[in-house]
Amino acid sequence: MAETPPPPSNQAATTTNHTGAIIGWGLLGVATLGFIWFVVTQLGAGWEGRENEAQEIVQNYKGPEMQYTLKDQLIEFGNQARAKGRFVGTFAWNTTQDEGPLYKVTLVWKEDSATQKASWMVNLEDGSIIPDGEQAEQFMQPPPSS
């Protein structure tokens, strides 16, 4: 009979070099971190520091039934209050970035001895304005007739 060769021995010493796999996975990790950094920095790019633009959008808002822009309507609002013997004034605007193209524009003023506040959310991407509360909604309506 023909002799069959013996089965291979599992006891043979085999050496494997893992250097290539380590370098490959390391480069993949570095590339992944680089990609994440790139995406994060690009998503926020271009929207920072545009507070003045957001504030101008709110101040220049003129609704369909409004005779004046919002900024000019504040003057009319103050004039009507003074005609009735009340004080309305000391208007102060403040704008902060919320997230990405979204900014919050706040108007604070004195009405007699009380401090009042109205806020709007502005989206610089599409120029939309959303009133944030009843005070802001009232300013976006035509002032009542004297």
C-alpha positions as CSV (number, residue, x, y, z in Angstrom):
1,M,0.0,0.0,0.0
2,A,1.0,3.5,-0.6
3,E,2.1,5.5,2.3
4,T,0.1,8.6,3.2
5,P,2.0,11.6,4.5
6,P,1.4,12.4,8.1
7,P,-1.0,15.3,8.9
8,P,0.5,18.7,9.5
9,S,1.5,19.4,13.0
10,N,-0.3,22.1,14.9
11,Q,2.8,22.4,17.1
12,A,4.8,24.2,14.4
13,A,5.9,27.7,15.5
14,T,4.2,30.3,13.3
15,T,5.1,34.0,13.5
16,T,2.7,36.6,12.3
17,N,3.6,40.2,11.8
18,H,0.7,42.5,13.0
19,T,2.5,45.8,12.2
20,G,0.6,46.3,9.0
21,A,-2.8,45.9,10.7
22,I,-1.8,48.2,13.6
23,I,-0.6,50.9,11.2
24,G,-3.8,50.5,9.0
25,W,-6.2,50.8,12.0
26,G,-4.2,53.7,13.4
27,L,-4.4,55.6,10.1
28,L,-8.1,54.8,9.9
29,G,-8.6,56.2,13.4
30,V,-6.7,59.4,12.6
31,A,-8.6,59.8,9.4
32,T,-11.9,59.3,11.2
33,L,-11.0,62.0,13.8
34,G,-9.9,64.3,11.0
35,F,-13.2,63.8,9.2
36,I,-15.2,64.5,12.4
37,W,-13.2,67.6,13.1
38,F,-13.8,68.8,9.5
39,V,-17.6,68.2,9.7
40,V,-18.0,69.9,13.1
41,T,-16.1,73.0,12.1
42,Q,-17.8,73.3,8.7
43,L,-21.3,73.0,10.2
44,G,-20.8,76.1,12.3
45,A,-18.9,78.1,9.8
46,G,-20.3,81.3,8.6
47,W,-23.0,81.8,11.2
48,E,-20.9,83.2,14.1
49,G,-20.7,86.9,14.7
50,R,-23.7,87.9,12.7
51,E,-25.7,89.5,15.6
52,N,-26.0,92.8,13.8
53,E,-27.6,91.1,10.7
54,A,-30.1,89.3,12.9
55,Q,-31.0,92.4,14.7
56,E,-31.5,94.4,11.5
57,I,-33.8,91.7,10.2
58,V,-36.1,92.1,13.2
59,Q,-35.8,95.9,13.3
60,N,-36.6,96.2,9.6
61,Y,-39.6,93.7,9.8
62,K,-42.8,95.2,8.3
63,G,-45.8,92.9,8.5
64,P,-48.6,92.9,6.0
65,E,-50.8,95.4,7.9
66,M,-48.0,97.4,9.5
67,Q,-47.5,101.0,8.4
68,Y,-44.0,101.2,9.9
69,T,-41.0,98.8,10.3
70,L,-40.7,97.3,13.8
71,K,-38.0,99.8,14.8
72,D,-40.1,102.8,13.6
73,Q,-43.2,101.3,15.2
74,L,-41.5,101.5,18.6
75,I,-41.3,105.3,18.1
76,E,-45.0,105.4,17.3
77,F,-45.7,103.2,20.3
78,G,-43.8,105.7,22.6
79,N,-45.5,108.7,21.0
80,Q,-48.9,107.2,21.6
81,A,-48.1,106.5,25.3
82,R,-46.7,110.0,25.9
83,A,-49.9,111.4,24.4
84,K,-51.8,109.5,27.1
85,G,-49.5,110.8,29.9
86,R,-47.5,107.6,30.2
87,F,-43.8,107.0,29.8
88,V,-42.5,104.5,27.3
89,G,-38.8,104.5,26.3
90,T,-35.3,103.5,27.1
91,F,-35.3,100.8,24.4
92,A,-32.3,98.4,24.3
93,W,-31.7,95.7,21.8
94,N,-29.6,92.6,22.5
95,T,-28.8,89.7,20.1
96,T,-27.3,86.3,20.9
97,Q,-26.6,83.3,18.7
98,D,-28.7,80.3,19.6
99,E,-27.5,77.6,17.3
100,G,-26.1,77.7,13.8
101,P,-28.1,80.3,11.8
102,L,-30.6,80.8,14.7
103,Y,-30.3,84.0,16.7
104,K,-32.4,85.4,19.5
105,V,-33.1,89.1,19.3
106,T,-34.4,90.7,22.5
107,L,-35.9,94.2,23.1
108,V,-36.1,95.6,26.6
109,W,-37.8,98.8,27.4
110,K,-39.3,100.8,30.3
111,E,-43.1,101.3,30.4
112,D,-43.9,103.7,33.3
113,S,-41.9,102.1,36.1
114,A,-42.0,98.5,34.8
115,T,-39.4,96.8,32.6
116,Q,-40.9,95.0,29.6
117,K,-39.3,92.5,27.3
118,A,-40.0,91.0,23.8
119,S,-38.0,88.4,21.9
120,W,-37.8,87.0,18.4
121,M,-36.1,84.0,16.9
122,V,-34.4,84.8,13.6
123,N,-33.2,82.3,11.1
124,L,-30.4,83.9,9.0
125,E,-30.5,81.0,6.5
126,D,-34.0,81.9,5.3
127,G,-34.6,85.3,6.9
128,S,-37.6,84.1,8.9
129,I,-38.7,85.7,12.1
130,I,-40.7,83.9,14.8
131,P,-42.1,85.9,17.8
132,D,-41.1,84.4,21.1
133,G,-44.1,85.3,23.3
134,E,-47.1,87.6,23.4
135,Q,-45.1,90.9,23.7
136,A,-43.2,90.2,20.5
137,E,-46.5,89.2,18.7
138,Q,-48.1,92.5,19.8
139,F,-45.2,94.5,18.4
140,M,-45.6,92.7,15.0
141,Q,-49.2,94.0,14.8
142,P,-50.3,97.5,13.7
143,P,-50.3,99.9,16.7
144,P,-53.8,100.6,18.0
145,S,-55.3,104.0,16.8
146,S,-55.2,106.8,19.3
